[in-house]
Amino acid sequence: QVHLVESGGGLVQPGGSLRLSCAASGSRFNIYPRGWYRQAPGKQRELVAIIGSAGSTNYADSVRDRFTISSNNAKNTVYLQMNSLKSEDTGVYYCKQGKSWGQGTQVTVSS
């Protein structure tokens, strides 16, 4: 069973940046695809960004050109660089690898 731990969330002003990390343990293998999801209050969880084993990426339209997903196989960690943050980016961000989910990290964008 893969264990995922997210970090890097917090409170940031609109226009600011945050970098989320998701470290995986419990597996000898690098599991793909790896994705970031988010859930805003009162809304369903949605896909934000996903990366495949060959480095291919895909983004939700709402974050394209602002967010960047990347992965480090040596550290078994996936990252989400979030720039030009907006209030609508507020929510709990979860990483997923295979069928495993992290516990989530809160991102709040507010002035």
C-alpha positions as CSV (number, residue, x, y, z in Angstrom):
1,Q,0.0,0.0,0.0
2,V,1.4,3.3,-1.1
3,H,1.4,6.1,1.6
4,L,1.2,9.6,0.3
5,V,1.9,12.8,2.3
6,E,1.1,16.2,0.9
7,S,2.8,19.4,2.1
8,G,3.1,23.0,1.1
9,G,-0.4,24.3,1.5
10,G,-1.2,27.5,3.4
11,L,-2.7,31.0,3.1
12,V,-1.6,33.2,0.2
13,Q,-2.8,36.5,-1.2
14,P,-4.3,36.6,-4.7
15,G,-1.5,36.7,-7.3
16,G,0.8,34.8,-5.0
17,S,2.4,31.4,-5.4
18,L,2.6,28.1,-3.6
19,R,4.4,24.8,-4.3
20,L,2.8,21.6,-3.1
21,S,4.7,18.4,-2.6
22,C,3.5,14.8,-2.4
23,A,6.0,12.3,-1.1
24,A,5.3,8.6,-1.6
25,S,6.5,5.7,0.5
26,G,5.7,2.0,0.8
27,S,6.4,1.0,-2.8
28,R,9.6,0.1,-4.6
29,F,8.2,1.3,-7.8
30,N,7.3,4.8,-9.1
31,I,3.6,4.6,-9.7
32,Y,2.0,6.5,-12.6
33,P,-0.1,8.4,-13.4
34,R,0.3,10.9,-10.6
35,G,-2.3,13.6,-10.2
36,W,-3.4,16.5,-8.1
37,Y,-7.0,17.0,-7.3
38,R,-8.8,19.7,-5.3
39,Q,-12.1,20.0,-3.5
40,A,-13.6,23.4,-2.8
41,P,-16.3,23.8,0.0
42,G,-19.6,22.5,-1.3
43,K,-18.2,21.2,-4.5
44,Q,-17.1,17.9,-5.9
45,R,-13.4,16.9,-6.1
46,E,-11.9,17.8,-9.4
47,L,-8.8,16.9,-11.4
48,V,-6.3,19.8,-11.4
49,A,-3.3,18.3,-13.2
50,I,-1.9,14.9,-14.1
51,I,1.5,13.5,-15.2
52,G,2.3,10.3,-16.9
53,S,5.5,8.1,-16.7
54,A,6.9,9.6,-19.9
55,G,6.3,13.2,-18.6
56,S,3.2,13.9,-20.5
57,T,0.9,16.4,-18.6
58,N,-2.6,17.5,-18.7
59,Y,-4.3,20.4,-16.8
60,A,-7.8,21.6,-16.0
61,D,-8.6,24.6,-18.2
62,S,-9.0,26.8,-15.1
63,V,-5.3,26.3,-14.1
64,R,-3.6,25.9,-17.5
65,D,-0.7,28.3,-17.9
66,R,-0.7,29.0,-14.1
67,F,0.0,25.6,-12.6
68,T,2.9,23.2,-13.4
69,I,3.0,19.6,-12.3
70,S,6.3,17.8,-12.2
71,S,7.7,14.6,-10.7
72,N,11.0,13.4,-9.3
73,N,11.4,9.6,-9.5
74,A,14.5,9.6,-7.4
75,K,12.6,11.2,-4.5
76,N,9.3,9.5,-5.4
77,T,7.7,12.9,-5.1
78,V,5.3,14.8,-7.3
79,Y,5.0,18.6,-7.2
80,L,2.5,21.2,-8.1
81,Q,3.8,24.7,-8.7
82,M,0.9,27.2,-8.4
83,N,1.4,30.7,-9.7
84,S,-1.0,33.7,-10.1
85,L,-3.3,32.2,-7.5
86,K,-6.9,33.2,-7.5
87,S,-9.6,33.1,-4.7
88,E,-11.3,30.3,-6.7
89,D,-8.2,28.1,-6.3
90,T,-9.1,27.8,-2.6
91,G,-9.7,24.2,-1.5
92,V,-8.2,21.1,-0.2
93,Y,-5.6,19.7,-2.6
94,Y,-5.0,15.9,-2.8
95,C,-2.5,13.9,-4.6
96,K,-3.2,10.5,-6.1
97,Q,-0.9,7.7,-7.3
98,G,-2.6,4.7,-8.7
99,K,-5.4,4.0,-6.3
100,S,-3.9,5.7,-3.3
101,W,-4.8,9.1,-2.1
102,G,-3.1,11.5,0.3
103,Q,-4.7,13.1,3.2
104,G,-4.9,16.5,1.6
105,T,-3.4,20.0,2.2
106,Q,-5.4,23.2,2.6
107,V,-4.8,26.0,0.2
108,T,-6.5,29.3,0.9
109,V,-6.2,32.3,-1.4
110,S,-7.5,35.4,0.3
111,S,-6.5,39.0,0.9
